[in-house]
């Protein structure tokens, strides 16, 4: 009696240098809640973007059948016409418009270009009732919490006569009560005949509501589990998510670990905009000489916020806590001071925060330590060329010369420029935030080699990564972070992906 | 070895505006039956545009930093009035007036820079407010009437000429000597740069190209100095301009602070995360703009020999246009001193040439507007073609 509403067959999608989806298939039955799980980078979001037309027909290979008909979506409007609506993790509501205006944005109740407000408001009231949101249609989005905003997004989808609703991590930024309400709503919608695809990292939620689960890993479908046939445990799901071969992806390394060189104690950080929202709570971490320390955790767990707050308060407000280098307290209250104290931070978003794309390799490498190439006040250009060419050779930055603009480099080479910049600043503690994001396997290996080299020179390295194999393959010791707290610490010799995942998923502190 | 046409293609962006300037000059030279390049007119051209160039130097830094200053015309008028009142109404010395005026310019810059850099109000709004404020203060300081005339030493600022130590009969020999020395210096610096490039194994332009370039530079400098020498020699203001241009070229190309301003304009967040104190840097850019707007105001007042309540009105348009015509990017991070100077001359030559031709002020503005649009179009077009 299987009644398939959606079938995606052999979807393959490549980005320059990376195969994001490799022959992925997905079958969703009418009226079910279908969960899609996998690690960050497994291809869940890419698959959903293919489905909703963000990546238009022709930019991928494979077939999509919706309601038995083959579809070739040109864009989102096209997929919404047939009733496929996606709600992204970052909500796409306009803050200074009202609920009603947002719900019918681009889909206005109108006649000859004139909006019918009666119809808009009364339709909005019906929709709000359906999703169980008790707010006036005229309330501005900016005055509502994230949980309610999420409901508005769903109401907006309902206004478009949705038949297949896709939710990308809908509960990631919700508290428990809001999450609970949202999940209940999903079940209600199911009873009204709306099929949903739920992308989530929270396995407890998935086991609560999902009818079936498809697991993706490394851009491929691993398996689809039927929750009604067998009893699916969280361990069973995790095993499907992480099981892969780790050999030969990481260069070998012998660690020579010395004394603690950098330590942060009782570190607390508040959100820069939301007054009472804490983003880091009671953090105590340290790194030793020659050690690579990993911080594992999901996206949104507060890792970047934590290290940026440590790096000269580049993030957050009301930061409290102490920082020590070689046992002595240091002042790292501005980025300038942090750099002078030998701390460097290579950002996760190299295009937005790491590079000046319109400038050349040379100017990007020297910007954090211009003093080192000046005679008095003048920049010594021959010296600048020599030192930057040195880094270009040493880190194997593939380019015509250091005068090439960084915008034209590949992701891996851009990352090497960012690393060169920080190496030139000669830090003792190097914080690397997702250093291999979006770069190909070969370049990753080179980056790992550089990390090993730096550690063997006696630097302390803090490495943030969403890829657990990377954390396990490169680090000596691992902190696990969840919701702004350190929830676990282990030596990598005793760590496994399952163990780290368990810390994250159960979100409770387990003392080793 | 590259062909000349290839070289031309690669350098067309860098030299594009210079070529445009030459084309415009040649056109007006013919259209005005040779009046444009007459020594007296060339001298006038320099005098007329000196304050635009001075302010364009400040505007360039602000625009590279990613912002804009709409208030420079009003500030220039206001500072000119302050100097006039000190000298004419209070009978104080020229030196005191000069120092106080530049300080007042710095204060004005600091005032606007504070709102932009630390309170983070967009510069467009802050300087729009500044435009009104300083226009009003100019009226208040002058009490609505012209203040002048000035002591002779002050007038010399924009109408004086350097003395001729060789006492030439028909030609101003000191001017020619300066021209020769300058030519030698520029060719020498270029040669040194080439040697450095070769030393570090960078691709060097062919020697023939270098020779052509050197001859062209020498010819332009010597031709210009000859024209100047056959009138009254180099104007004082040109010497000041030259010093400022050299100084700001060094600031933008060779000094840490210049490099950081480019970085901030190119990607403010990345610059900040590299330890650049972007707020302070932006503040200084505005202080610098204030000082140069003040200097521009002094030069302008000295030229008219009076400070008027309406002085400076609309000047900001020419200044901003000069910087954009000179290849600076409206989104920040790109622009050169030489470009801004060339841009100012493009505007200046057009103003001058069209006036000689007797074209009405209404059409002058239309044409200038079209040229600005075309220049920026050309810039964006060439950027898209070879990124």
Contacts between the chains, C-beta under 8 A, distances in Angstrom:
chain1	res1	chain2	res2	distance
A	311	B	273	7.7
A	312	B	275	7.7
A	314	B	272	7.4
A	314	B	273	6.1
A	334	B	277	7.7
A	335	B	272	6.6
A	335	B	273	6.5
A	335	B	274	7.8
A	335	B	275	4.9
A	336	B	275	4.7
A	336	B	277	6.2
A	338	B	275	7.7
A	339	B	274	8.0
A	339	B	275	4.4
A	345	B	273	6.8
A	347	B	273	6.3
A	352	B	267	7.7
A	352	B	269	6.2
A	352	B	270	7.6
A	353	B	267	7.9
A	353	B	269	5.0
A	353	B	270	5.5
A	353	B	273	5.5
A	354	B	270	5.8
A	354	B	273	7.4
A	355	B	267	6.9
A	355	B	270	5.9
A	356	B	262	7.8
A	356	B	263	5.3
A	356	B	266	3.8
A	356	B	267	4.4
A	356	B	270	5.5
A	356	B	271	6.9
A	356	B	333	7.0
A	357	B	266	7.2
A	357	B	267	6.8
A	358	B	266	4.9
A	358	B	267	7.9
A	358	B	329	8.0
A	358	B	333	5.2
A	358	B	334	6.4
A	359	B	262	6.8
A	359	B	263	7.1
A	359	B	266	5.4
A	359	B	333	7.3
A	363	B	259	6.7
A	363	B	262	7.4
A	363	B	263	7.1
A	366	B	259	7.8
A	367	B	259	7.1
A	367	B	260	7.4
A	367	B	263	5.2
A	367	B	271	6.9
A	367	B	274	4.7
A	367	B	276	7.2
A	368	B	274	4.0
A	368	B	275	5.4
A	370	B	256	4.5
A	370	B	259	6.1
A	370	B	260	7.2
A	371	B	256	7.2
A	374	B	256	5.9
A	377	B	255	5.6
A	377	B	256	6.7
A	378	B	250	7.4
A	378	B	254	4.9
A	378	B	255	6.3
A	379	B	254	5.2
A	379	B	255	6.7
A	379	B	256	6.6
A	379	B	259	6.5
A	381	B	196	7.3
A	381	B	254	7.4
A	382	B	196	5.5
A	382	B	199	7.2
A	382	B	200	6.3
A	385	B	200	4.8
A	385	B	202	7.4
A	386	B	200	6.6
A	389	B	200	7.2
A	401	B	202	6.6
A	401	B	203	7.8
A	403	B	202	7.4
A	407	B	387	7.3
A	408	B	387	7.2
A	421	B	274	6.9
A	425	B	275	7.9
